Amino acid sequence: MKQLFPLHASIMIDNFSDIILDYEITLLKLNETSVLCSYDHYLLEINADSVQIKSLSSDRLHLTVEKLHSFIITRKDRT
């Protein structure tokens, strides 16, 4: 089935405590205080006092963080 409209990656942040990533996500590193994931053509690193996964599927990641320290997005090298 062909999609009528193209889908694009999106990042939604609510009060710097709820972070929702919509698109195909690959978790590369996860622990109590940080998340590193591959997201479209980008790497996303989140560091906080506490990181918890609210929900996870192949095309959506919903995180809850306490005291967000950093939110770093870097473009992957095209090799």
Contacts in CASP RR format, 6 or more apart in sequence:
PFRMAT RR
TARGET T0000
AUTHOR 0000-0000-0000
METHOD contacts of the structure
MODEL  1
MKQLFPLHASIMIDNFSDIILDYEITLLKLNETSVLCSYDHYLLEINADS
VQIKSLSSDRLHLTVEKLHSFIITRKDRT
7 23 0 8 1.000
8 23 0 8 1.000
9 21 0 8 1.000
9 22 0 8 1.000
9 23 0 8 1.000
9 39 0 8 1.000
9 40 0 8 1.000
9 42 0 8 1.000
10 21 0 8 1.000
10 22 0 8 1.000
10 23 0 8 1.000
11 19 0 8 1.000
11 20 0 8 1.000
11 21 0 8 1.000
11 22 0 8 1.000
11 44 0 8 1.000
12 18 0 8 1.000
12 19 0 8 1.000
12 20 0 8 1.000
12 22 0 8 1.000
13 19 0 8 1.000
13 20 0 8 1.000
13 71 0 8 1.000
14 20 0 8 1.000
16 65 0 8 1.000
16 68 0 8 1.000
17 64 0 8 1.000
17 65 0 8 1.000
17 66 0 8 1.000
17 68 0 8 1.000
18 54 0 8 1.000
18 62 0 8 1.000
18 63 0 8 1.000
18 64 0 8 1.000
18 65 0 8 1.000
19 46 0 8 1.000
19 62 0 8 1.000
19 63 0 8 1.000
19 64 0 8 1.000
19 65 0 8 1.000
19 71 0 8 1.000
20 60 0 8 1.000
20 61 0 8 1.000
20 62 0 8 1.000
20 63 0 8 1.000
21 37 0 8 1.000
21 39 0 8 1.000
21 44 0 8 1.000
21 60 0 8 1.000
21 61 0 8 1.000
21 62 0 8 1.000
21 63 0 8 1.000
22 59 0 8 1.000
22 60 0 8 1.000
23 39 0 8 1.000
23 40 0 8 1.000
23 59 0 8 1.000
24 39 0 8 1.000
24 40 0 8 1.000
24 58 0 8 1.000
24 59 0 8 1.000
25 37 0 8 1.000
25 38 0 8 1.000
25 39 0 8 1.000
25 58 0 8 1.000
25 59 0 8 1.000
25 60 0 8 1.000
25 61 0 8 1.000
26 37 0 8 1.000
26 38 0 8 1.000
26 39 0 8 1.000
27 35 0 8 1.000
27 36 0 8 1.000
27 37 0 8 1.000
27 56 0 8 1.000
27 61 0 8 1.000
28 36 0 8 1.000
28 37 0 8 1.000
28 38 0 8 1.000
28 43 0 8 1.000
29 35 0 8 1.000
29 36 0 8 1.000
30 36 0 8 1.000
30 51 0 8 1.000
30 53 0 8 1.000
31 51 0 8 1.000
32 50 0 8 1.000
32 51 0 8 1.000
33 47 0 8 1.000
33 48 0 8 1.000
33 49 0 8 1.000
33 50 0 8 1.000
33 51 0 8 1.000
34 45 0 8 1.000
34 46 0 8 1.000
34 47 0 8 1.000
34 48 0 8 1.000
34 51 0 8 1.000
35 44 0 8 1.000
35 45 0 8 1.000
35 46 0 8 1.000
35 51 0 8 1.000
35 63 0 8 1.000
36 43 0 8 1.000
36 44 0 8 1.000
36 45 0 8 1.000
36 46 0 8 1.000
37 43 0 8 1.000
37 44 0 8 1.000
37 61 0 8 1.000
38 44 0 8 1.000
38 76 0 8 1.000
41 75 0 8 1.000
41 76 0 8 1.000
42 73 0 8 1.000
42 74 0 8 1.000
42 75 0 8 1.000
42 76 0 8 1.000
43 73 0 8 1.000
43 74 0 8 1.000
43 76 0 8 1.000
44 71 0 8 1.000
44 72 0 8 1.000
44 73 0 8 1.000
45 70 0 8 1.000
45 71 0 8 1.000
45 72 0 8 1.000
45 74 0 8 1.000
46 63 0 8 1.000
46 65 0 8 1.000
46 68 0 8 1.000
46 70 0 8 1.000
46 71 0 8 1.000
46 72 0 8 1.000
47 68 0 8 1.000
47 69 0 8 1.000
47 70 0 8 1.000
48 65 0 8 1.000
48 66 0 8 1.000
48 67 0 8 1.000
48 68 0 8 1.000
48 69 0 8 1.000
49 65 0 8 1.000
49 66 0 8 1.000
49 67 0 8 1.000
49 69 0 8 1.000
50 65 0 8 1.000
50 66 0 8 1.000
50 67 0 8 1.000
51 63 0 8 1.000
51 64 0 8 1.000
51 65 0 8 1.000
52 63 0 8 1.000
52 64 0 8 1.000
52 65 0 8 1.000
53 61 0 8 1.000
53 62 0 8 1.000
53 63 0 8 1.000
53 64 0 8 1.000
54 62 0 8 1.000
54 63 0 8 1.000
54 64 0 8 1.000
55 61 0 8 1.000
55 62 0 8 1.000
56 62 0 8 1.000
END
